[in-house]
Amino acid sequence: MVALPLHTRRYHARKYDQAQLLAGALAKATGRKAPVGLLTRHRETQRQVGLSEAERANNVAGAFAASSRVSGQRVLLVDDVFTTGATARAAASALLEAGSVQVEMLTLARAFSLE
């Protein structure tokens, strides 16, 4: 399990990473591991709230880097909220580029508009 990470600056401002907390709890409940550092957000991005789907994709493009330790591994990417999928796709791309053989996404919630 790999949590979709916050940028270091945002983590220090918040003092916690909600996706890592979810991944850790899920890993503990299922007897798996959720190591920190397999995926990093090496470029700070602006908040996605209020951005269009295209703007969201541009905002997170190239923002993630994955460790070579994911090479040959099936990865469950964990996050708190799924909106357009732009962040999940950018993170999954980094994991696949680092050699993951499969990436699946699990989120606690799905955000959408009824408009």
C-alpha positions in Angstrom: 0.0 0.0 0.0 1.2 3.4 -0.9 -0.4 6.6 0.4 -0.8 9.5 -2.1 1.6 11.9 -0.3 1.4 15.6 0.6 4.2 17.9 -0.3 6.7 18.3 2.6 5.7 21.9 3.1 2.0 21.1 3.3 2.7 18.1 5.6 4.7 20.4 8.0 1.8 23.0 8.0 -0.8 20.3 8.8 1.3 18.1 11.0 -0.3 14.9 9.6 -0.9 13.2 6.2 -4.5 12.0 6.0 -3.7 9.5 3.2 -0.8 8.0 5.1 -3.1 7.7 8.2 -5.7 5.8 6.1 -3.1 3.6 4.5 -1.5 2.8 7.8 -4.8 1.8 9.4 -5.8 -0.3 6.4 -2.4 -2.0 6.3 -2.7 -2.8 10.0 -6.2 -4.2 9.6 -5.2 -6.4 6.7 -1.7 -7.5 7.9 0.0 -5.6 5.0 2.6 -2.8 5.0 2.3 0.9 4.0 5.8 2.2 4.0 6.5 5.9 3.8 8.7 7.2 1.0 7.8 4.9 -1.9 6.0 7.8 -3.6 6.9 11.5 -3.0 5.4 14.7 -4.2 8.6 16.4 -5.2 7.0 19.5 -6.7 4.6 21.6 -4.6 1.2 22.0 -6.3 -1.6 24.5 -5.8 -4.8 23.3 -4.1 -7.1 21.6 -6.6 -10.3 23.1 -5.2 -12.0 25.3 -7.8 -9.8 24.1 -10.7 -11.3 22.5 -13.9 -10.4 18.9 -14.8 -7.8 20.1 -17.3 -6.3 22.6 -14.8 -6.1 19.8 -12.2 -4.3 17.5 -14.6 -1.8 20.3 -15.5 -1.3 21.2 -11.8 -0.2 17.7 -10.8 1.6 16.6 -14.0 5.1 15.6 -13.1 4.6 16.3 -9.4 5.3 12.8 -8.2 8.4 10.5 -8.1 8.4 6.9 -7.1 11.1 4.8 -5.6 12.7 1.9 -7.6 11.6 -0.3 -4.6 8.1 -0.5 -6.3 9.6 -2.2 -9.4 7.9 -5.5 -10.0 5.3 -4.7 -7.3 1.5 -4.5 -7.4 0.6 -1.3 -5.7 -2.6 -0.2 -3.9 -2.6 3.6 -4.0 -4.6 5.1 -1.1 -6.0 8.6 -0.8 -8.8 10.3 1.1 -10.9 11.8 -1.7 -11.2 11.1 -5.4 -12.6 14.0 -7.5 -11.6 14.0 -11.1 -8.8 11.4 -10.8 -6.1 13.8 -12.0 -3.9 13.4 -8.9 -4.4 9.6 -8.9 -3.4 9.4 -12.6 -0.3 11.5 -12.0 0.7 9.4 -9.0 0.0 6.1 -10.8 2.0 7.2 -13.8 5.0 7.8 -11.5 4.6 4.4 -9.9 4.3 2.7 -13.3 7.3 4.6 -14.7 9.3 3.3 -11.6 8.4 -0.3 -12.6 5.2 -1.1 -10.7 3.4 -3.9 -12.6 -0.1 -2.8 -11.5 -1.6 0.2 -9.7 -5.0 0.2 -8.2 -6.7 3.1 -6.4 -8.6 3.1 -3.2 -10.2 6.2 -1.7 -12.4 6.8 1.3 -14.7 9.2 -0.5 -15.8 10.2 -4.0 -16.5 13.9 -4.5 -18.8 15.0 -7.3 -21.3 17.8 -8.1 -25.0 17.2 -8.7 -25.0 20.2 -11.2 
